Amino acid sequence: MKFGATIEEQYDSFLRRDESARQWGEKAERVTPVVRYTNYQLRATRGVGPGWALCGDAFGFIDPVLSSGTLLALDGARALAKAISDGSARAFRRYETRVITNLDDWSRIVDAYYSGRLFTLFKVGEYVRHTLLGRLTDWHFRKHLPRVFTGEATDSRYSMYMVDFMLRYGLAGNDPAEFSVR
Ligand SMILES: Cc1cc2nc3c(=O)[nH]c(=O)nc-3n(C[C@H](O)[C@H](O)[C@H](O)COP(=O)(O)OP(=O)(O)OC[C@H]3O[C@@H](n4cnc5c(N)ncnc54)[C@H](O)[C@@H]3O)c2cc1C
């Protein structure tokens, strides 16, 4: 470990590296234990109840890597506003299902990034598109895949289906471990 063996040592030497933090912390006394926060992911199992509803990060946050946080917060806020103006229990259930589906979808998308399957797919695409089948289908995949990973079409069932299908069957026997992020 670059900063020390224990989390206390790591925290202290990290603070010492920064001139301002070092000055401010000269006479500081630790009053709470040092805790390490490595998993940003959190998800509520319920999003609505009598007189309350969760939205944005309060409902769930998946991962910082693909910047889904703001998208999900804004999409959720819009959907919740719609449910509130409708006012029926059905509308609130629809809202809850929408957010849960979004969180599920982004979990799979982010997993494709960390597991290396996303970049393996790009690699396969590079050589498959020179084949006859590739030339016939490449435009279709190029249309849907980036739109899902940028968030533009994550709520399109068809685009999500395409991505799931490709991640499952399109790796052509390549081992995604080569591109996995640990
Ligand atoms: C360092 C950092 C970088 C990020 N970068 C990105 C990025 O590049 N792209 C991206 O998409 N997402 C990013 N995110 C995630 C994104 O910021 C959040 O997912 C998003 O802001 C969630 O929106 P929200 O409205 O749910 O919560 P917030 O934006 O956290 O809003 C909650 C608001 O409620 C207020 N509040 C809290 N308690 C109370 C209270 N009791 N009474 C009144 N008000 C209260 C808070 O002050 C805050 O203003 C980043 C997050 C962090 C921490």
The ligand as a MOL file (V3000), in Angstrom:
LIG
                    3D

  0  0  0     0  0            999 V3000
M  V30 BEGIN CTAB
M  V30 COUNTS 53 58 0 0 0
M  V30 BEGIN ATOM
M  V30 1 C -17.9120 13.9590 -6.1130 0
M  V30 2 C -19.0860 13.4990 -6.9170 0
M  V30 3 C -19.0070 13.5380 -8.3020 0
M  V30 4 C -20.0920 13.1300 -9.0870 0
M  V30 5 N -20.0020 13.1800 -10.4610 0
M  V30 6 C -21.0490 12.8450 -11.2080 0
M  V30 7 C -21.0220 12.9710 -12.6260 0
M  V30 8 O -20.0180 13.3730 -13.2090 0
M  V30 9 N -22.1250 12.6110 -13.3150 0
M  V30 10 C -23.2510 12.1340 -12.7050 0
M  V30 11 O -24.2330 11.8390 -13.3840 0
M  V30 12 N -23.3110 12.0090 -11.3700 0
M  V30 13 C -22.2520 12.3590 -10.6130 0
M  V30 14 N -22.3250 12.2360 -9.2420 0
M  V30 15 C -23.5580 11.6950 -8.6480 0
M  V30 16 C -24.6400 12.7620 -8.6770 0
M  V30 17 O -24.1210 13.9530 -8.1140 0
M  V30 18 C -25.8370 12.2690 -7.8700 0
M  V30 19 O -26.2110 10.9870 -8.3070 0
M  V30 20 C -27.0130 13.2240 -8.0430 0
M  V30 21 O -26.6340 14.5340 -7.6620 0
M  V30 22 C -28.1820 12.7630 -7.1970 0
M  V30 23 O -29.1480 13.7650 -7.1720 0
M  V30 24 P -30.1290 13.8610 -5.9570 0
M  V30 25 O -31.0320 15.0110 -6.2720 0
M  V30 26 O -30.7290 12.5380 -5.6650 0
M  V30 27 O -29.2360 14.1850 -4.6910 0
M  V30 28 P -28.2940 15.5130 -4.3740 0
M  V30 29 O -27.8230 16.0810 -5.6640 0
M  V30 30 O -27.3490 14.9940 -3.3720 0
M  V30 31 O -29.3680 16.4980 -3.7510 0
M  V30 32 C -29.8750 16.3100 -2.4710 0
M  V30 33 C -30.0840 17.7110 -1.9020 0
M  V30 34 O -30.8410 17.5940 -0.6950 0
M  V30 35 C -30.2860 18.4430 0.2610 0
M  V30 36 N -30.6510 17.9260 1.5830 0
M  V30 37 C -30.1680 16.8370 2.2370 0
M  V30 38 N -30.7800 16.6910 3.4270 0
M  V30 39 C -31.6710 17.6900 3.5170 0
M  V30 40 C -32.6090 18.0660 4.5070 0
M  V30 41 N -32.7560 17.3630 5.6380 0
M  V30 42 N -33.3760 19.1410 4.2720 0
M  V30 43 C -33.2620 19.8480 3.1220 0
M  V30 44 N -32.3940 19.5370 2.1410 0
M  V30 45 C -31.6010 18.4820 2.3400 0
M  V30 46 C -28.7810 18.4020 -0.0010 0
M  V30 47 O -28.1400 19.5530 0.5210 0
M  V30 48 C -28.7600 18.4040 -1.5440 0
M  V30 49 O -28.7890 19.7020 -2.0760 0
M  V30 50 C -21.2700 12.6440 -8.4630 0
M  V30 51 C -21.3440 12.5990 -7.0540 0
M  V30 52 C -20.2660 13.0200 -6.2960 0
M  V30 53 C -20.3690 12.9980 -4.7860 0
M  V30 END ATOM
M  V30 BEGIN BOND
M  V30 1 1 1 2
M  V30 2 1 2 3
M  V30 3 2 2 52
M  V30 4 2 3 4
M  V30 5 1 4 5
M  V30 6 1 4 50
M  V30 7 2 5 6
M  V30 8 1 6 7
M  V30 9 1 6 13
M  V30 10 2 7 8
M  V30 11 1 7 9
M  V30 12 1 9 10
M  V30 13 2 10 11
M  V30 14 1 10 12
M  V30 15 2 12 13
M  V30 16 1 13 14
M  V30 17 1 14 15
M  V30 18 1 14 50
M  V30 19 1 15 16
M  V30 20 1 16 17
M  V30 21 1 16 18
M  V30 22 1 18 19
M  V30 23 1 18 20
M  V30 24 1 20 21
M  V30 25 1 20 22
M  V30 26 1 22 23
M  V30 27 1 23 24
M  V30 28 2 24 25
M  V30 29 1 24 26
M  V30 30 1 24 27
M  V30 31 1 27 28
M  V30 32 2 28 29
M  V30 33 1 28 30
M  V30 34 1 28 31
M  V30 35 1 31 32
M  V30 36 1 32 33
M  V30 37 1 33 34
M  V30 38 1 33 48
M  V30 39 1 34 35
M  V30 40 1 35 36
M  V30 41 1 35 46
M  V30 42 1 36 37
M  V30 43 1 36 45
M  V30 44 2 37 38
M  V30 45 1 38 39
M  V30 46 1 39 40
M  V30 47 2 39 45
M  V30 48 1 40 41
M  V30 49 2 40 42
M  V30 50 1 42 43
M  V30 51 2 43 44
M  V30 52 1 44 45
M  V30 53 1 46 47
M  V30 54 1 46 48
M  V30 55 1 48 49
M  V30 56 2 50 51
M  V30 57 1 51 52
M  V30 58 1 52 53
M  V30 END BOND
M  V30 END CTAB
M  END
